[in-house]
Structures are given as C-alpha cells and as structure tokens.
Amino acid sequence: MKTVIIFACFLLVLLSALEISAPLNFYDKHVTPNMEINDCREKLQRLKIRNFNTFILTQRKTVEDLCRNGDGLRKLQNVNIIDCKVNKVGVLYGAIVTIKCENGIPVHLENVARIKPK
C-alpha cells in the first residue's frame, strides 16, 4: 500500500511538471519582445532548434491575455514576427498568428499568415 501511495505522489509531481513546462516551452520557443533578424542563429542554437522557427515579437502578457479569453484557436492580429532558418538572417514580417490554447495557456503556434516582409 505504501508503494502505491508513493507511486501516486510521483505521478502527481510528473503531471504538474508537464503542466508547467508546456507554456514555458511555448513562450521560450515563440514569444520574445526584443529580437533582431541577426539574432536567429544564436536563438536557434540556444533553443536547440535544428531547421526553422517563428518568433512572435510581443510581450508574454499579450499571449497570456489572449489564452485567458478562452480555449481553442485564438488569433493575434497585427503582430511582427521573425522567421528564422539555420545559418541565415531572419526575415521580419507583419502577421496574423493563430495560437492553440488549452486550459488558458498557449500550447502550439497553429498558423502564421504572413502579410508582407518589413
């Protein structure tokens, strides 16, 4: 019985860690208030991203507020993004981004409608 209780506690700790890591991972991978197109190489290396990533140039609070308004797909309009490819300078776009929210937190960058390079 003691083993079952310890195992149950262990599972609860693991689940809470997953709950915390999902939004942190999204913010680390996609949200930054300050970034230049020349920062791509360093950012991709630091995050261990091999090929391509899109960064939304906005405050974390903006995305938090967006997901706080409901679950499902939420759109963030008129934002700047930087598309980064390994070993290339990034490209700055205006965009409408669609973010998937679950339980009031962002979990996936679902779609990016690029408007035009800036």
Residue pairs with C-beta under 8 A, 6 or more apart in sequence:
22 102
22 105
22 107
23 105
23 106
23 107
26 63
26 105
26 106
26 107
26 108
26 109
27 60
27 63
27 106
28 47
29 47
29 49
29 53
29 109
30 53
30 54
30 55
30 56
30 106
30 109
31 55
31 56
31 58
31 59
31 60
31 63
32 43
32 55
32 56
32 57
33 57
33 58
33 59
33 60
34 57
35 43
35 55
35 57
35 82
36 90
37 82
37 89
37 90
37 91
37 92
38 89
38 90
39 82
39 90
40 82
40 84
40 85
40 88
40 89
40 90
41 84
41 86
41 87
43 49
43 53
43 55
43 84
44 50
44 53
44 84
44 86
47 53
49 84
50 86
51 85
51 86
52 83
52 84
52 85
52 86
53 83
53 84
54 81
54 82
54 83
54 84
54 97
54 109
54 112
55 81
55 82
55 84
55 90
56 63
56 76
56 79
56 80
56 81
56 95
56 97
56 109
57 79
57 80
57 81
57 82
58 76
58 79
58 80
62 76
63 76
63 99
63 106
66 74
66 76
66 99
66 101
66 106
67 74
67 99
67 101
67 104
67 105
67 106
68 104
70 101
71 101
71 102
71 103
71 104
72 100
72 101
73 98
73 99
73 100
73 101
73 110
74 98
74 99
74 100
74 101
75 96
75 97
75 98
75 99
76 96
76 97
76 98
76 99
77 96
78 94
78 96
79 94
79 95
79 96
79 97
80 92
80 93
80 94
80 95
80 118
81 92
81 93
81 94
81 95
81 97
81 112
81 114
82 90
82 91
82 92
82 93
83 90
83 91
83 93
83 114
84 90
91 117
92 117
92 118
93 114
93 115
93 116
93 117
93 118
94 114
94 115
94 116
94 118
95 112
95 113
95 114
95 115
96 112
96 113
96 115
97 109
97 111
97 112
97 113
98 109
98 110
98 111
98 112
98 113
99 106
99 108
99 109
99 110
100 106
100 107
100 108
100 109
100 110
101 107
